[in-house]
Amino acid sequence: MKKKDSPQQIKQIAIIIAAVITVAMPFIFQREKPTGKWKAGDPVLVIVSPHIAVIRDEFEQGFSKWHENKYGTPVKVDWRAIGGTTEIMRYISGEYISAYRAYRKRNGLPWPEGAASATIAKRPPEDPILLEVWENFREHDDAEEYGIMIDLFFGGGTYDHSSAERQGFTVAPWNEEEIPAGLLANDDGTSMFPESLGGEVWRTPVFYSAVLSGFGICSNPDRLEELGIEKTPTSWNDLTDPRYFGQIGVTDPTKSGSIAKAFEMIIHSECYKHLIENGWTEEQINHFEEKIAESKLPSGQMPEAVPQEYQKDVEDGWMRGIHLVQLIGANARYFTDGAGKVSVDVSSGDAAAGISIDFYSRVQAEVTRVGDKTRLDYITPLGGSSMSGDPISLLRGAPNPVVSRRFIEFVLSEDGQKLWNYRPGTPGGPMKSALRRLPIRRDFYPDPEHESVQIRAEQHSQYTADMLLDPAVDAYHLANSFKYQQRWTAAHFAFFRQLIRAMCMDSSMELGQAWKAIIDNGGPENNAEAMELLRRLPDKPLPVNWRNASAITSDHDTMDYMREWVIFFRESYKEAARSASSCREN
């Protein structure tokens, strides 16, 4: 007898169907773009991407020209601009489940209870029946069997591309021996694409980072002067200053994987600062983390070589980071869906400062510059952000795998990398717009130890929009200045997204009212009880802390605990506001 899907599975399927319908509407009504030399019968590539239109246009034109010169035909790119990486991952999840289910039905294979979740699980299921479903999904890479009629996933963060790899959505574009000659190293063998740097993974056999991003603070000097703030914000803690109340622009981390990464960096930096303040040295930190990794003990358990006090300080620093994010949220003017809106609003004075991705602020600063006067300053806090990659991945069952691999090759080649930062109109540069992104290829940055790299970097610098030789911009220098310890925060990425939404967004009115009452009553130092109430964290479904963060998101229903969290925070903030107000009245 065929088992019925459980209510929980039916709910999940309903959510996926609704998401698919929503994102499909733009494709139904999209208009055809001019295709230049392209004609019917020439290759078409379908790419899903969170990149903005100007990036999509420049890479389509650049690749089509490159492909025509090398292979004789131009290429038309059919872009699927669904939204941010969160929306993209929801969409491709639903599409793969539908396609794979249809494949199994055509071939007389069973679709057991729990098959939808098992298909895209990041780990092999223990149930042997569901394990077969999981393994069978990953055995095929042929559009004739199943696929989602999309070739490539271009852009977004390494977290989402890593998730796509683990869920079986993406495949390696080449075997080791098939990688195009000269792509990953120059003529003298110097690596152009490190596998990782500063603790961040930049490439795997399945995904390849195409460009680098850092995170920081953008601010408007005129608005700071109006607020009586003399010092340009240079650290994440600066954004908790009560004078910024209602003045900070922030992006919703559940809509932007890049901004979610920025929040992770804030929390990670507090872990590091807390360890240093408690007397642990850089050498000790690296040594302990190596020993912990070697021990392969369950999360939170320390080998004999690592003091328990060290782990306690990691957890206390993590909690300090959570409270730092909370106060930044208390100062927020808004949480927007679009990561690019913050730098625009700050430059126009609609917000005094904001959390920004580096390239958005660099572009906006250039656009709004009048002579030597800028309306937007940007800084990556020292030790406050890693350099993370925006990868490109080949999707399972790609309709045009050959041209897809060529697109990846182009993006990683020197020709493709020039588009990220060359000035428009320069040899090999973009046609219309400076993209102001940081290329990942090593030979765009100074390297005195490798003469060929240094010479090429100096040649590139004649044409780049940013001075990539400057240590303040040099992505490799910045990456080496930050050591990302994945154990501290990486496994909590999804948790941070949900917590910040409940703690700062869905309870924003109550949080703002509580913070304003505390400010009006002399600030945090005069409102110990109110601050304690403000900082309370939920204890359901498990107490919110470093040890429970992963289990909360993996073992419990998101809608259930989010509902409980929002209620908890709203009530806590109301109590904090009453406490501060009663102190003022007394």
N, C-alpha and C positions, 0 to 999 in steps of 0.2 A: 504493500500500500504506500503510495506517495505521500511523504510528509509535507505538511504545510509550513510556509515561512512563519516564523514567530512574529508577534506584534512589533518587536524591536527591529527585525529585519524589514518588515513592511514599511515601518517609519523611515528607515534609512533609504530604501528604494524610492519611496515617495519624494524624499528630499533630493535625491540624485536626478529623478525625472524632472522635477520642477527646475532644477539648475540647468539641465540640458535644454529645456524649452526656452528658458530665459536667455541663455547665451546664443541660441540658434537664431533668434529673431534678427539680429543685425546682418547675418549672412543672407537671409532671405531677401532683404531689401537693399543690400549693398549695390552700389553702382560700379560699373566697370571703369578701370583706370586706363589712361593712354598707355600703350605698351611699346612705343618706339618702333624698333626694327622687328620686334617679335611678331610672328604670324602663326596661324593655326598649324599645328603639327610640331612646332618647336616645344622644347621642354617647359613644363609647368611644375613649380615647386610650391608645396603648401606648408606654411610655417606658422605655428602659434607662438605669439610673443607678447610680453608685457612692455617691450620697448616703445618709446614714443614714436609718433609718425615720422619725424624728421630722421631718426635713426633708421627706421624701416625703409624709407625712400632712398637714403644714401646707399645702404647696403644692397638694395635691389638693383639700383643703377650700376653700382660698382661691380657687383657679381656678374650681372648680365654682360657687361663689357668685357670683363676678365674671361668669362666662359666663351664668349664669341671669339676672342683672340686666341684662346687655347684649344677650343673644341669645335669652332666653326658655327655655332648657333647661339643667339641670345636666349635668355631664360626669363620667363614671367614668374613673379612670385605672388602667390595668392596668400595674403596675410590674414591670419585669424586673430584679430585684436579683441580678445574676449574681455580683458581687464587685467588685474594684477595676477600674481602667481597663485594666490589663493583660489581665485575664480578658475584659472587655467587648470589647476590640479583637480578641482571638483569636476570640471567638464571632462577631462580625459579619463578620470576614474569611471564616471558613468558610461562613457563611450566604450571603454575597454570591457567593462562588465557586460554591456549589451552585446558587443561584437563576439565576445568569447562564448557567451551563453548560446547565441545563435549558431556558432560553429559546432558546439557540442551537440546541440539538437539535430543539426544536419547530419552529423556523423553517428547518431544513435548513442551518444554518451550521456550518462546520467547527470542531472543537475541537483545534487543533494541539498538538504537544508544546510544553510550556512555557506553555500558555495560562493555567493557574491562577495562576502567579506574575506573568505579564504583566498579567492583569486588574487586580490590585491594586497594581501597581508605582507608585511615587511619581513616576517620570519616564517619558516615552514610550520604549518599546523602539526599538532601532535596526532590528531585523528588521522588514521591511514586513508580513509575515504577522502577527506578534505586535502590531505597531502598530495594525493593523485591529481586533484583539480589544480592545486598550486603548481605542481611540477609540470603538468601538461601545458599550462598556460605559458610557461617559460621555455618550452621546447621548440616553439615555432616562431619564425620571423619571416612570414610570407603574406603579402597583402591578399593573395588568393585564398588564404585560409581565414585570417581575420586581421583586422587593423582598424584604425579610426579615420582613414583617408587624410591623415596629416603626416608630413614627412619629418619635421624637425621641431624641437622645442628650443627657442633661442632667447636667452635672457632670463632674468630672475636670479635668485641666489643659489648658492651651493646646497643649502638645506633642501630646497625643493627638488633640485636635480638629483641629489643623493636619495631623497625619498622616492622619486620617480624610478631611479635605478633599482632600489630595493623592492619596490612594488612590481617590478617587471615591465614597466612601461617603456623603458629605453634599453638599447643594446649597444655594444661596442661598435663603432663605425669601421674599425680595422682590427685585424690581428696584429700582433707585435711586428711581424715581418712585412705587413702590408702598409704600414704607416708611410706616407709619401716621403721620399728621401729629402733631407734638408729641412723638414717641417719643424721638428722639435729641437734641432741643433744647427749651428751655423757651419761653415765650411771647415773650421778648425776643431769642430767637435764640442764647442761651448754650448751648454744647454740654454735654450731660449725660453723654455717653459718648465720651471721647476714644478715638481709634483706638489710641493707645499712650501710655505715660508711663513715664519712667525706663528707657527701652529695652525695656520689655515690651509686646508686642502684646496689646491688650485686645479688639479686634474686627476682623473682616474682613467682606467681603460675605457670607461663608458662616457663620462662627460669631460669636456675641456673648457676651462674658463677662457673667455674671449677678451675680457676687459676687466679692470679692477675698480673697486669702489672703496672709499672710506666714508666715515660718518663724523659729523661734527655740528657746530653751532653757527648759524647765520644770525646776524644782528644788524639793526639799522642805527647808525651813529646819531642821527638827528632825534629819533625817538628815545634813545637812551639818555640824551641830554635833557629832553623834556621830562623824563622820569627821575632826573637827578642821579642817574647812574653814571659815574665817571669812568669806570673800568669796563672795557669791552669784555664780555663773558669769554673765558678761555677754558673753563672746566665745567663738567656736568653739574657740579654742586652749585655753580654760580646761578643756574636756572631756578634754584629754590629760593632765591632772595625774594622776600615778600613784596618788594617794589615791582616785581614782574607779575603780580597778581592780575589775571585776565589779559596777559600780554604775550603769552607763549603760543606759537603755532606748532601743532603736533599732528602727525598723520596716524590714522588708525592702523595698528600693527596687524590686525586680522585681515586687512585688505592689501597690505604691502609687506612682502617678505623682506625687502631691504630695510624698511623701518623697524620691523620686528628684530632684525639683526642688530640695528642700532641700539635698541633697548637691551638686547643681550649684552652688547659691549659695555653699556652703562653698568650693568650688574656685575659683569666680569671685572671691570676696572675697580669696583669697590671691594671685590674679593682680594685682588692684588694689593690694593692700598691698605686694607686691614691687616693682611699678613705682614707687610713691610713695617707698619706702625707697631706691630706686636713683636718686632725683633727678628723675624725670619729673613734671611738673606736670599738674594736671587739664586745663588748656588744651591742653598738648601731647598728652595722651592723646586727647582729643576730636578735635583737628586731625589727628593721625596716622590715627585710625580712619576719619575722613571721607575722607582721601586713599586709604587702602587700599580702601575701598568703591568709590570713584570709579574706581580703576584696573582693577577687575575681573580682577586677575591670579589665577592659581591659588593655592590656599591655601598660606600660608607665604612666598610671594614678595612682596617689598616694592617699591613704586614708589621712584623716586629721592628723593622728598621725605621718605621715612621711613627713619631709621637702622636698620641691621641689628641694632644693640644693643637697640633697642626691642623688636623681635620676639623676640630671645633672652630678654629679661626676661619677656615674656609667657609663653614656654614654660617658663622656670625657675619662675615663679610657679605655673603650672599643675601642675608636678611637685611643688612644695611643698604644693599643695592635696591632691594624691593622698596624700602621706605624712601629712598632717593627718588625712584621713579614715581612713587605716589605723590611726593611734594611737587615734582615737575608737573604732574597731572593736575594738582591743585591750582597751579598757576596758569593752566592752559586756557587760552582764549577759545579754542575749538579743537576737535579731532576731525580731520578731513579724510576723505577717501583717496585723494590724489597726492602722492608724495611731492610732486612738483609745485603744488599750490603754496606751500609754506614759504619758500624763498621768494615767490612773487609777492605774497602778502607782506612779508617783512620789508622788501625793497620799496613797496608803496606806502609803508607806514601803518598798514592795517594790523600789524603785530610788531612788537618791538624786537623779538628774537624767536628762534625756533630750532628744532632738531631737523637736520637736513642731510641728504646725500650730497657728497662733495660736488659732483658735476652739475647738479641743479643750481647750486649757489654760484658756482663759477660762471655758468652761462648767464644767470640773472644779473650778476655783478657787472659783466661785460655789457649786457644790453642796456643797463640803466646808468652806466658811467657817463658823466658829463665832464670832459676835460680830465683833470686830475682828481676830481671829486667823485667818490663812490657813494652810492646809497645802500650798499650791502657789503658787510664784512663777513668773512668766513674763516673758521679755524677748526682744525682737527685737534681736540684736546690731547696734550702730550700724555702718552700712555693710556689714552682713552678709547682707542679704536684700532682694530686690526685692518689689514687690507684684504678684503674678500673678493672673490671672483663672481662674475656673471657668466655662467657657462652656456654651452650649446650642446644639445644631445640629439642623437638619432632615435626616433620613435620606433617601437616594435611594429612590424608590418607596414613600413613606409611604402607608399605607392611608387616612389621614384628613388630607390636607395642609391643608385649610381650618382645622380646629380646631387643628392643630399650630401654624400661624402665630399663631392667637389665643393659644395658650399662651405662645409666645415673647413676644408683645406684652405679656401679663400679667406675665410674669417681669421684663421690663424696665421696666414702668410703675411709677409711684410706688406704686400699690397692692401690686404684687408685691414691690417693694424694701422696703417696710415690714416684711414678714414676716421679713427677715433679721436685724433688730436691734431691732424694737419689743418692748416687754415684753408678756407675755401679758395679754389683757384690755383693753389700751389700744385706742383707736379705730384700726381697721385692723391691729392687731397679731395675732400668732398666737393660736390658740384655747387651747392647753395649755402649750406649751413655748417658752422663750426660746432662739432659735437661736444667738445671739451671733456672727453672721457680719457681715462688713463689706460694706454695700451698695456698689454701684459707681456709682450715680447721683451726680452732682456736687453736687446740692443737699442732700445729707445732711451735707456737710462745710463748714467755714467758708471764705469767699472774700470778703474785704473789698473786692476790686476789682469785684465784681458784687453790687450791693445786693440784687437779687431772690434770688440764691443764698444770700447771708448771712442774709437774713430767714427764708427757708424752712429753712435748716439750724438756726437757733435754735428755730424752731417744732418741728422734728423732735426736737430734743434733749430736749424735755419728756417724750418717750415712749420714747426708746431705752434699751436695757439697758446699753450702753457709752457713755461720754462721747465721742462722735465729734468734739466740738469740741477735745478735748485733743490737742496735737501728738503725744503718744506713741501715740495710737490713730488719729488722722486719716490715713486711707489715702492721701490725696493728698499730704500732707506727707511721709509715709514714702516714697512712690513717688518724689517729687522729691529725696529725700535719697540715693538710690541710682541709679547710672547703670549699667544692664545693657548690656554690650558683647557682643552675640550672637556675634561672631566668636570670642571666647575659649573659649566652652564649649557654645553651643547645639547645634552639630553633633555633639557628643560625648555627648548625653543617653543614647542607648541603650548606648553604650560604658561610661559610668559605672555603669549598672545591672549590667552583666555583670561588670565588673572588681570592683566592691564585693562582689558575691556570691562570686566566686572568692577574693578577697583577704581578706575579713573573715568570711564566713559558712560556706562549705563547708570552710574551713581554720581555723575558729574555735578549735578545741581546741589546735591547734599554735601559733596566733598568741597565744592566752592564755598558754600555757606559756612561750613565748619571752619575752613581755613581763614575766611574773612573775619569770622568772630574771634579767632585766635589772634589774628593780626591786629584787630581793633583793640584787643585787650592786652597789648604790649608784646605780642609775639610768642614764639614757642617757649622761650626761657621763662616766661611768667605764667605759662599754662601747662604745667606738667601733667595734670590729670586729663585735660582735654587732648593733649598730644598722645597720651597713652591710649585713649579711646580712639583717636584718629588712626593710630597705627595698629590697632587690633586686626588680626587676620583670622579667617574662618578656620573652624576645626572639623568641618564636614566637606566631603565624605571622609577625609583624613586631615589632621592638622597641617596647615600650609607651612612647609619648611623644605630645606634642601633634600632631605632623605625621602620625602613623600611626593615630591613634585612629579616625577615620572609616572609613578603608580596612579596618581590622580587622573592623569590624562589617558593612560593606557587601559586602566581597569574599571573606569566608571563612566557612566553616560554623561556626555558633555552638557546636554540640555538640562539634566537634573541638577548637577552641581553648579552650573552657571546661575540657575534660578535661585538656588540657596545662597550663593555668594552675593548676588546683587542685593537680595533682601538683607543679608548680614551687613554689608557695607553701608547701605542706606541708613539702617538703624544705628550703626556705630557712629556714623558721621552726624546724625541728628543728636545723639547723646553728647558728642564732642562739642557741637555748637551750643547746646544747652549749658554744658559745663563752663565753657568760655564766657558765655553771656551772663551766667549767674555770678561769676567772679567779677565781671565788670560792674554788675549792679551792686555787689557788696563793697 
